[in-house]
Amino acid sequence: MVPLIPELDSCVTEQNVQVKSSILVLVSRLHLANVSIVPFLSLPLRAVEDRFYKITAQALQLCAKILSAMHTGPPELAAPKKDFAVKVHEISKERVVAAKQDTEVRQAAIEVLGVVVANYAEALGNQIAGETVALLCQRLNSDVTVLAALKEIDRIAESPMAGLLMPMVEELETTLIKLLRQKNVDVRRAALQALRDLVPEAPRKADTELLREVTKVMTEDELRSAALAIAVVTELVCTRKISVVQAVADLAWDPFLKLASSSLPRGQVLEAMSSLLKALVENEGVDSALSVSRMVDNLSEIGVKQISDDKRLNAQSTAMFVSVLIRESRIGLNLLLTEENLSNLQGLGMEKSSSRRIFLLACIADLGRSAAWTSVAFPEELQEMVLKILLDSNEEGERSMAALALGAICSNDRNKGIKFFIDLIREIPEKRYLLLTSLKETMIVMEREHVVEYGRELLPILLAGDTTVSDASDGNEGASTAKDAGKGSLQTATAECLGQLARADPSVLDKLEQIYLDSSKSAMYRAPLVLALKYAFLADRGVAFDERLSQLVLALENLLPGPETIEAAEAPVVRAAVLALDAVMRTRPALLIENSSRLFPRVYQLMKRNQRLEREIDRGLFLLREDDGLDIRKAAFALMGSVLARAPRLLDVPVYTELLASGLTDDPEVRVLAQLGLIDILRSPYSLGVLPCLGKIVEALSQVLGAKVKENAVVQEIERHEESLRGALRVVYAMEQFPPVSSEPSFVGLMNDVVRTPAIEGRYEKLLEQANPTEPDQA
């Protein structure tokens, strides 16, 4: 490639915009492919001074990416990268201060300034670096550049050059607080990120005002902003200590509780809320305005109400908060095991206390999962109470939560934890599912040697023969006596326990292989044994299985039939094998490389609909169509999505994109995975692979966007239809952001004939507002 640089350099000076854009894309691809980029730096450097604003912006964005990546490069690159940084900085500064400048160019130039100051300030010198920081702060006053400037100020605040912000930190904090009142969600979010990083150095006199404005963002209206707002409060508590707790109690605690009551918090919000609780416990004073007992009581009331309102998933999140408080507090378990709560656990049949009982069990279960608590013994009477609920309660919710809590309690008992469940499963086989659920919880927490100790006795119980998980109607003698769950649930519980056992003793994998490769045994029996590999791989992220992995992958490959030989009866085994391979890809992607050329063609075939797996069932008044291949296709799409995320070079991109296109009109559950896959590949270095099947993608999107929901559709059908429309429009948006696609006639036709019609345009505009809610250029 290097000999072509003079020719490419001359092309950058030509009038053809598409040629220049393609050269910049080429440089970007080389950069992503870890090719030494230094010989090619002259290309984007020349392009940043192009008279076409699109080329200038594209070149500046590329420069920012290159500079951001190069600052950690080898010492021999020190001179060229510093020289490049100074030159691009000078050009970018001119672009930012120019009276007449395109918005996209100005924003890209601001990004370059931030990257250079954060990583190359030494090359600029303190005076120029300080002037650049002042310029970025000035750009906060422009609606069109405020977002770009905020991101770069935060980049500098997180870097070793954060000290450059100190001379103006007080004025900067005041400006950031004002920006929290803006309607633009992206501006508020960026302001919160910057505030989080500036709080340790900001003056304390503005703390109350900061809390007042930040807590207004702690709502379920925009959860990413809420997580950032909570992070700012946490940073205040960590840096100001006890002195700010009263203000947090007055201003932030009620919004926190309201958010905890919400049905929406997930992921980052839960992590942020847990971090704030830890900080509050750590800084609890003698007469604290937010004592641990008060916080536990407040959150427990919320959790109980969530249980009574049948919002149990949310109640488990609230139980996690209570668990955090108990783990961090000096009082510990006594906060939970009060006389009133213990009495409640004993009160079976007392309907009014059922919700409180379930919530208490959820708190115990979460406590037991914490490795830090495995040395803390739960009272023996508690084990007896929880077991009685599991065995005798008439409410399914109480029994299920008691199973998790019992596993947590027994995980503390190294001597009899697993043995306890072995004996119970033998004595009470009709409770097998719940007891396996408890056993799995115990095995997750227990150290390997304790699991291995009882493994020889446990394995035969989990492999109790065809009758363990077979359909009782297939004529096998002594079919499973488990009466506490359906067939699928019992299979999963068995697989999870086998996976945990294999994590502790990898030799179990060899024994499982001997059985699941024996086609004389029923698929219903073999499926959980194959699925156990998934849980084993996910449980052990180390190297315990690596010496066996090639053999295991080959065995799994042998379980994947061709499209002409697959049978509906084998569908559970095939699905389990694909899920196990997905676990390998997610935990050990490098280890699939040697098998990918044989394995992936089989998986591609499983992503297609197969008439051999579709059947009609006569229900009298109507025919019900069953698709036994649906779960297989879902697993196959998920597996190839993992490949794209972790080892995209293994993909046959043309084949994969064509299958994604076909998936766009498949069952709604497959359709969602196909939509996500297309969006991911459009944002990957392999995005050009979409072009050969663009026509098919456009046709499928047109079909989905033009579909109408039935007049007599039920709520679930309407929700699925709406989600399909939203997913299709997200794909359209991703395609529109990729110039090689957006300029194609077929895509232009899709936009004009389908997306810009009255029925769809409003939805798409709303999506655009959420994705890019920036203001018009006011500069």
Disulfide bonds with the S-S distance in Angstrom:
none
